[in-house]
Amino acid sequence: QVQLAESGGGLVQPGGSLRLSCAASGFTFSNYVMTWYRQAPGKEREFVASISTTGGTTNYADSVKGRFTISRDNAKNTVFLQMNSLKPEDTSIYYCRAWHLTLSDYWGQGTQVTVSS
């Protein structure tokens, strides 16, 4: 059974940091590109960051570049999103996605991040 379980969300003040984790099971994690998305109330889901299968290539949305860092540990089947210098506009539900060129992709249930004073 495929599972992607996000954790690490919460309430943080502007300028603070959070580290999200997404633990994967039920598929060959190291064969999948891993991606973080987010969705704020009333808005469409948007891309945040992605990391290649080996971790050698990363991409970021312009809105988070320089503040967020995506990483992965293939031995632990986990992808991370380190979020620094958080802003109120980063408030969203954050989702991880496992993507493969030819196979089905998978989504987690999401974790809420709220940035507020």
N, C-alpha and C positions, 0 to 999 in steps of 0.2 A: 504494500500500500504506500503510495507516494505521499510524502508529507513535507511541507515547508513551514517551519514554525518560527515566526519573528518574535523577538523579545528585546527589552532594553528601552522601550519608550517610556514617556512620563512627562511630568511638568518641570520645566526649567526656565530660569530667568533669561531675559535677553543677554547675549554675550556668553552664555554658559555652553556646556558641552554635554553630549550624550553619545553613547556607543550602542548602535543597534546590532543585533545578531540575527542570523537566519540559519537554523539548523535543518539540514536536508536528510531525507531517508527515503528508501524505496526505489531509487534510481542511481545511475552511475554519475555521481556529482561531478567528477573531474572531467566529464565529457560535455558539460553544459556551460555556456556563457551565463553568468549570474548578473542580475540587474536589480537595481532598486528603483521603484516608482513611488510617487506620492499623490494623494488626492485630498484637496481641501474641500470643505463644505461648499456646495454649489458650483464646483469647478470640475473640469475634466481631469482624469488621471494623467500625470505627466512624468516623463523620464527624469531620473535624478543622476544615476551613475551606472556604469557597467564595467565588468572585468572579464577578461578572456579566460579560457579554460586553465591556462597555466599561471595566470596572474600577471603576465608580462605586459598586457595592454589594458589601459583603463580609459574611460571616457566619462565626461561630466557635463551636466547642463551648465550653461553659463551662469545661472543664478546661484550655483553652489561651488563653482570652481574656486579653488584656493581656500575653501572653508571645510569641505567634506573630503573624506578619503575612503575609498572602497578597497577592501582587501579580502583575501580568501585563504582558508586552510583546507586543502584537499584531504589531508590526513584525518581531519575532524569533520569533513563534510559541512563546513560552515562558511558563510560569507558575512562580512562585517561592514558597517558604515559608521565611521567616526565622524561626528558632526561637531564642529567647533564654531565659535562666534555666531551662535544661533540668533536668528531674528524672528520677530513675531510672524512674519510672512512664511516662515518655515513650518508653521503649524499645519499639520496634515496627518492623515493616516499613511504610514509608510508600509509598502508592500515589497516583498522580494519575489523575483520571477526567475525561473530556470528556463533558458531558451536553448533550443537545438535546431540546427538548420533543417533537418529532415524528420525529427521526431516531435511528439507532442511537447508543448511547453506547460509549465506548472506555476501556479501562483500560491502564495501564502495567504493567510487570513488578515494580515495587517497588524500594525502596532501604532497606537496613537502617540503622537508627539505634540505637545502644547508648549509654546514659548510665550510666556506672559509674566509680567511683574505683579 
